[in-house]
């Protein structure tokens, strides 16, 4: 399953009204949790890395492949960056079944391979019974699992998670975090996870980056960066 | 009762609806592009037929499609017949009159699609065309369908533009609305009444049926 891609390096400078971001990130394969209070620019950073937002100055490189370099007028289109992005609201396509949602990102695979692969992923995530159902019938936890299957099915070289587990209860969250760790380890790619939860970061992260008012204030292993921290100020 | 005017009106309305639906959806998609220069001015021009008097719109169409126009001459050299004062003219007249209704309806539908769904599709490797056809248009389908039904209803009842562009008779037949007017002024009140009632029954029945379909369709699409 491994599609190992090397690390992510990103330099982002952006000013939008009150928000001012000036950061340099280095995220090796494994899990990097980006933490900070609301409005500190975490989601905007993910959007720039994905190509959904344009910074004033910036450079985004994944495993030596330049996705964005405004100085050199390089800007790879969103759909050509091989990444997966799990949005806070999950953004499952409401008019498609779970199976069709998971197959959506497998467009480059031969048609005959898509369905068995998508079914296998749904099976692994414990939601095979939802294959022919539409998202409106899913529970919160089921929707998260289908969204996760869709994110992984694309065989991404980078995974971006924008607080996708925030609405879940603790038990479900722990289950999913364990699953994410497993899947990312198999893929061997960087995962950048925006979260408010200190517990989630401790469980999941290889590296924690703390951001305040658009600037990095601490980075390192969870044990160092989160020593003595129980909750983030909002 | 002479059913020919009503059948002609239904034929014109169906074809005008298809024409307005294709052109209106394409225009609404272009207008949905936020970086389009002069977007709101373009939109105002596209929906202007809604507020222009039918005679003014009919005049523009006569100038644009008449035998003196480049388009009219080209059409005549290819088909051997004119656009104006023909069945084709009646369809185009009704389509232009109903185009704003489709554009408005589809535009609202496109704007109601959650931007995160479009972004999700893009991050899953879909280019702009695939996003449009697999996510945006299917999710806007109820609004597109509603626009089509409005176009059909508007075309079925068109009088002014059709009379200006296609004349009183099309292949020896009047449309239902022209037939009502001619019967009334010709002292054939019973004919006018029968055609009015028949047109109303057909129009209301089709709109009711489409609303039922739309209701079921919407429930299937929206979460």
Interface residues (C-beta under 8 A of the other chain):
Chain A: X50 X51 X52 X77 X78 X79 X80 X81 X82 X83 X84 X85 X87 X89 X91 X92 X93 X94 X95 X104 X105 X107 X108 X134 X135 X136 X150 X154
Chain B: X114 X116 X117 X119 X120 X121 X122 X123 X124 X125 X126 X127 X130 X134 X135 X138 X139 X220 X221 X222 X223
